[in-house]
Amino acid sequence: MSAPLLIVLSAGASWLTMNATGRVVTGAIDRDDAVWRWLVLAFVGLVGQPLALAAVDAVSAMHQARMTAQRHRMLAEAALAPHGVGHLEDPKTAGAYAAVSEHARTALGLNEIPAVWKVISTRALGLAALSVVWSWSWWAALLLVFLNGLTGVAFSHYLRTVLSELFSGQSIERRRARYLLGLLVTRQPAKEVRLFGLTPRLVDSFAQVMQRAMTTTAARRRAHLRPSLAAAALFAVGLSVVMGLLVRDVWVGAVGAGLIVTVAQGIKSMAALGPLGDKSVDAARARATEMRLDDLISARAERFSDVDGSDAQPRRVSTRGAAEIEFRDVSFTYPSRSKPTLRELNLHVQAGQSVAVVGVNGVGKSTLIKLLCGLYPPDSGEVRVDGGDPAVDDGVRRRVAVIFQDFVRYQLSLRDNIAMAGKHSDEEVTNALVDAAGTDVLTRVEGDLSVMLDPGYVGGTDLSGGQWQRVALARALAAVRRGAGVLVLDEPTAALDVRAEAEIFDRFLDVTQGVTTILVSHRLSSVRHAERIVVLGPEGVVEDGTHAELLSAGGEYSEMFRLQASRFEAAGG
């Protein structure tokens, strides 16, 4: 049975209860034998209403389960498409994603459909009560409708103000407060928080940030609460008038005892047409969340429109083998900055070549990789992988696999950490880990690929920094088996010592023969075995050649290499 029909039955049962109880009182006073029939009908109404509402709850729970899954899917699609990450770095947009995502996980977010149906069923009860009061005095019924409606509108306006702040720029402060609280209660930062005695400072910072976030919010809420209070005062006056009219009719004998009981129930139940307190809050929160989700989806469509309007159209690219890379007059500036990170960069990498990209901090090494992955479109110029544009073409993007410096340590099984999006047998996962020199990882988990890589799970374990590096490398090698033609190491070994980093890079070059490889590192000794070394500067590529060629040229690379070598010699001495 559908929820609307159940709600009609619930309202009908309420109407029956109000009228039948009045008839019971009249029949008891008049000693009417028909009083038993009215008593049975009153019982049917009293039992029927909660049963109908319970059925509404059951139906709405099933609806909620479907809607929750759909909302998470829509939120993920809005956040993940198109391929870039620029929209996720915008504070306003990031705050909206965080607010909608958090709401979807809370008790309110998981009970939105029941909350909406409760509001509708309560309103239906109010309409049933309206018909009861109308049978006594039509103008009293209309007055109560007006007063309840006015109070409801004022309260709804207040709720919209409150809920809009949950998704506004003020949420930045609340997100910071949640971050500070997370530092106190989660596992990852626990060691430093305790060892450095950061608890008092973090608690104070949390309190100050939350107080700042709520001070402005409280002031705005008080200002918007005044109309609600005025409407409530007017309602009290109007209700007094209606009750005075009913008392007068009783006094002059215009209504009997039974009608008094019926009308009194109707007047009380007409409150269902006014503000509903928590029910209104829950329903309004649901509407606000849907509106914000619609905004995010609309913004996603606009981003797609911008991409679709570009000159570069998706094209068919090779799905196997090494890929060719081309940067043509590429310039790029981050949205939060005014100074370009890359200016008219030109770089061509032949298919199957191993290239190291080096340079001082801030010249755009990691930015180059992000553009190669299509995470950002260039401001001008073209980025091509086998002739396709990774900013607009999913097929081109899948040809590029990257291990970033801040690669993710997934709280998943070892198998899932390596296989991820692809379907690989346990043998293929094991081979990828062996190729990445990760046999010690297999020993750590005793050959069980299903072990969770997080000690917070039963039977789970954590890995050392070097072991996580090998898991990440195995993940990249698995991507090659899925068809990636470009493999990039973007300083993922920065936290390791020189020997460990050199071992990782050498291993990377050994097991990626036949694939275009790009190594990014600030340690020049680790990348000298690459076939080609490109030195980036503020104006683009300043040097390009083999390790031996660049050393003999005596330029910037030679100076940086000898400087690093002298530091290592001094440290060793």
QUIFENWO-V623943 format. One record per residue. RES is the residue in three letters. SS is DSSP state (alpha for helix, beta for strand, coil for the rest). OMEGA is omega in whole degrees, -180 to 180 (* if undefined). Layout:
res ss omega
RES SS OMEGA
RES SS OMEGA
This chain:
res ss omega
MET coil -176
SER coil 180
ALA alpha 180
PRO alpha 179
LEU alpha 178
LEU alpha 179
ILE alpha 176
VAL alpha 178
LEU alpha 179
SER alpha 179
ALA alpha 178
GLY alpha 178
ALA alpha 177
SER alpha 178
TRP alpha 179
LEU alpha -180
THR alpha -179
MET alpha -178
ASN alpha -177
ALA alpha 179
THR alpha 175
GLY alpha 178
ARG alpha 177
VAL alpha 179
VAL alpha 179
THR alpha 180
GLY alpha 179
ALA alpha 180
ILE alpha -178
ASP alpha -178
ARG coil -179
ASP coil -180
ASP coil -180
ALA coil -178
VAL alpha -179
TRP alpha 177
ARG alpha 178
TRP alpha 178
LEU alpha 178
VAL alpha 179
LEU alpha 177
ALA alpha 178
PHE alpha 178
VAL alpha 179
GLY alpha -179
LEU alpha 180
VAL alpha -175
GLY alpha -178
GLN alpha 180
PRO alpha 178
LEU alpha 179
ALA alpha 179
LEU alpha 176
ALA alpha 178
ALA alpha 176
VAL alpha 179
ASP alpha -179
ALA alpha 180
VAL alpha -178
SER alpha 178
ALA alpha 177
MET alpha 177
HIS alpha -180
GLN alpha -179
ALA alpha 179
ARG alpha -177
MET alpha 179
THR alpha 178
ALA alpha 180
GLN alpha -179
ARG alpha 179
HIS alpha 179
ARG alpha 180
MET alpha 179
LEU alpha 178
ALA alpha 179
GLU alpha 180
ALA alpha -178
ALA alpha -172
LEU alpha -176
ALA coil -8
PRO coil -166
HIS coil -173
GLY coil -179
VAL coil -177
GLY alpha -179
HIS alpha 179
LEU alpha 179
GLU alpha 174
ASP coil -175
PRO alpha -178
LYS alpha -180
THR alpha 178
ALA alpha 178
GLY alpha 179
ALA alpha 177
TYR alpha -179
ALA alpha -178
ALA alpha -180
VAL alpha -180
SER alpha 180
GLU alpha -180
HIS alpha -178
ALA alpha -179
ARG alpha -176
THR coil 178
ALA coil 178
LEU coil -178
GLY alpha -179
LEU alpha 180
ASN alpha -177
GLU alpha -178
ILE alpha 174
PRO alpha 180
ALA alpha -180
VAL alpha 180
TRP alpha 176
LYS alpha 177
VAL alpha -179
ILE alpha -180
SER alpha 177
THR alpha 176
ARG alpha 178
ALA alpha 175
LEU alpha 178
GLY alpha 179
LEU alpha 176
ALA alpha 179
ALA alpha 178
LEU alpha 180
SER alpha 179
VAL alpha -179
VAL alpha 180
TRP alpha -179
SER coil 177
TRP coil -178
SER coil -177
TRP alpha -177
TRP alpha 175
ALA alpha 178
ALA alpha 180
LEU alpha 178
LEU alpha 179
LEU alpha 176
VAL alpha -180
PHE alpha -177
LEU alpha 178
ASN alpha 179
GLY alpha 179
LEU alpha 178
THR alpha 179
GLY alpha 179
VAL alpha 180
ALA alpha 180
PHE alpha 179
SER alpha 177
HIS alpha 177
TYR alpha 180
LEU alpha 180
ARG alpha 178
THR alpha -179
VAL alpha -175
LEU alpha 179
SER alpha 180
GLU alpha 179
LEU alpha -179
PHE coil -176
SER coil 179
GLY coil 178
GLN coil -179
SER alpha 177
ILE alpha 178
GLU alpha -180
ARG alpha 176
ARG alpha 177
ARG alpha 178
ALA alpha 178
ARG alpha 178
TYR alpha 180
LEU alpha 178
LEU alpha 178
GLY alpha 177
LEU alpha -177
LEU alpha -169
VAL alpha -179
THR coil -171
ARG coil -170
GLN coil -180
PRO coil -171
ALA alpha -176
LYS alpha -178
GLU alpha -180
VAL alpha -178
ARG alpha -177
LEU alpha -179
PHE coil 178
GLY coil -175
LEU coil -174
THR alpha -179
PRO alpha -179
ARG alpha -179
LEU alpha 178
VAL alpha 179
ASP alpha -180
SER alpha 178
PHE alpha -179
ALA alpha -179
GLN alpha -179
VAL alpha -180
MET alpha 179
GLN alpha 177
ARG alpha -178
ALA alpha -174
MET alpha -179
THR alpha 178
THR alpha 180
THR alpha -178
ALA alpha 180
ALA alpha 180
ARG alpha -180
ARG alpha 179
ARG alpha -180
ALA alpha -178
HIS alpha 179
LEU alpha -176
ARG alpha 178
PRO alpha 178
SER alpha 179
LEU alpha 178
ALA alpha 178
ALA alpha 179
ALA alpha 178
ALA alpha 178
LEU alpha 178
PHE alpha 180
ALA alpha 179
VAL alpha -179
GLY alpha 179
LEU alpha 178
SER alpha 178
VAL alpha -179
VAL alpha 180
MET alpha 176
GLY alpha 177
LEU alpha 180
LEU alpha 178
VAL alpha 179
ARG alpha 180
ASP alpha 176
VAL alpha -176
TRP alpha -178
VAL coil 178
GLY coil -180
ALA coil 179
VAL coil 178
GLY coil -177
ALA alpha -180
GLY alpha 180
LEU alpha 177
ILE alpha -180
VAL alpha -179
THR alpha -176
VAL alpha 180
ALA alpha 176
GLN alpha -180
GLY alpha 179
ILE alpha 180
LYS alpha -177
SER alpha 178
MET alpha 172
ALA alpha 178
ALA alpha 177
LEU alpha -180
GLY coil 178
PRO coil -174
LEU coil 176
GLY coil -176
ASP alpha 179
LYS alpha 178
SER alpha 179
VAL alpha -178
ASP alpha -179
ALA alpha 179
ALA alpha 178
ARG alpha 177
ALA alpha 179
ARG alpha -180
ALA alpha 179
THR alpha 179
GLU alpha 179
MET alpha 179
ARG alpha 177
LEU alpha 176
ASP alpha 178
ASP alpha -180
LEU alpha 179
ILE alpha 177
SER alpha 178
ALA alpha 177
ARG alpha 179
ALA alpha 178
GLU alpha 178
ARG alpha 177
PHE alpha 179
SER alpha 178
ASP alpha -180
VAL alpha -179
ASP alpha -180
GLY coil -179
SER coil -179
ASP coil -177
ALA coil -179
GLN coil 178
PRO coil 180
ARG coil -180
ARG coil -179
VAL coil 178
SER coil 180
THR coil -180
ARG coil 175
GLY coil -178
ALA coil -178
ALA coil 177
GLU coil -177
ILE beta 180
GLU beta 169
PHE beta -177
ARG beta 176
ASP beta -174
VAL beta 173
SER beta -179
PHE beta 176
THR coil 178
TYR coil -177
PRO coil -177
SER coil -178
ARG coil 178
SER coil -178
LYS coil -180
PRO coil 175
THR coil 176
LEU beta 180
ARG beta 173
GLU beta -180
LEU beta 174
ASN beta -179
LEU beta 177
HIS beta 179
VAL beta -179
GLN coil 178
ALA coil 178
GLY coil -178
GLN coil 173
SER beta -175
VAL beta 173
ALA beta 178
VAL beta -177
VAL beta -180
GLY coil -180
VAL coil 179
ASN coil 174
GLY coil -178
VAL coil 175
GLY coil -180
LYS alpha -180
SER alpha 178
THR alpha 177
LEU alpha -179
ILE alpha 180
LYS alpha 176
LEU alpha 178
LEU alpha 180
CYS coil -177
GLY coil 178
LEU coil 173
TYR coil 169
PRO coil 179
PRO coil 175
ASP coil 177
SER beta -177
GLY beta -176
GLU beta 171
VAL beta -176
ARG beta 172
VAL beta -173
ASP coil 178
GLY coil -180
GLY beta -177
ASP coil -179
PRO coil 179
ALA coil -176
VAL coil -171
ASP coil 179
ASP alpha 180
GLY alpha 178
VAL alpha -178
ARG alpha -180
ARG coil 177
ARG coil -178
VAL beta 176
ALA beta -174
VAL beta 166
ILE beta -179
PHE beta 177
GLN coil 180
ASP coil -179
PHE coil -173
VAL coil 173
ARG coil -172
TYR coil 175
GLN coil -179
LEU coil 177
SER beta 176
LEU alpha 179
ARG alpha -177
ASP alpha 177
ASN alpha -178
ILE alpha -176
ALA alpha 179
MET coil -171
ALA coil -176
GLY coil 176
LYS coil -178
HIS coil 175
SER coil 178
ASP alpha 178
GLU alpha 179
GLU alpha 178
VAL alpha 180
THR alpha 180
ASN alpha 178
ALA alpha 179
LEU alpha 177
VAL alpha 178
ASP alpha 179
ALA coil -179
ALA coil -177
GLY coil 180
THR alpha 178
ASP alpha 176
VAL alpha 177
LEU alpha 177
THR alpha -179
ARG alpha -178
VAL coil 178
GLU coil 176
GLY coil -178
ASP coil -177
LEU coil -179
SER coil 180
VAL coil 178
MET beta -180
LEU coil 175
ASP coil -177
PRO coil 179
GLY coil 178
TYR coil 179
VAL coil -179
GLY coil -179
GLY coil 179
THR coil 175
ASP coil -179
LEU coil 174
SER coil 180
GLY alpha 180
GLY alpha 178
GLN alpha 176
TRP alpha 177
GLN alpha -178
ARG alpha 175
VAL alpha 179
ALA alpha 178
LEU alpha 177
ALA alpha 177
ARG alpha 178
ALA alpha 179
LEU alpha 176
ALA alpha 178
ALA alpha 177
VAL alpha 179
ARG alpha 177
ARG coil 175
GLY coil 177
ALA coil 179
GLY coil 177
VAL beta 179
LEU beta -173
VAL beta 168
LEU beta -177
ASP beta 178
GLU coil 179
PRO coil -177
THR coil -175
ALA coil -178
ALA coil -179
LEU coil 177
ASP coil -173
VAL alpha -177
ARG alpha -180
ALA alpha 180
GLU alpha 180
ALA alpha 178
GLU alpha 179
ILE alpha -178
PHE alpha 179
ASP alpha 179
ARG alpha 179
PHE alpha -180
LEU alpha -178
ASP alpha -172
VAL alpha -179
THR coil 176
GLN coil -179
GLY coil 177
VAL coil 175
THR beta -176
THR beta 177
ILE beta 179
LEU beta 177
VAL beta -180
SER coil 175
HIS coil 177
ARG coil -172
LEU alpha -179
SER alpha -177
SER alpha -173
VAL coil -173
ARG coil 180
HIS coil 175
ALA coil -179
GLU coil -175
ARG beta 179
ILE beta -180
VAL beta 179
VAL beta 178
LEU beta 174
GLY beta -179
PRO coil -177
GLU coil 178
GLY beta -178
VAL beta -179
VAL beta 177
GLU beta -176
ASP beta 180
GLY beta 176
THR coil 180
HIS alpha -178
ALA alpha -179
GLU alpha -177
LEU alpha 177
LEU alpha -179
SER alpha 180
ALA alpha 177
GLY coil -179
GLY coil -175
GLU alpha 180
TYR alpha -180
SER alpha -180
GLU alpha 180
MET alpha -178
PHE alpha -178
ARG alpha 178
LEU alpha 179
GLN alpha 180
ALA alpha 180
SER alpha 178
ARG alpha 179
PHE alpha 178
GLU alpha 179
ALA alpha -180
ALA alpha 179
GLY alpha 180
GLY coil *
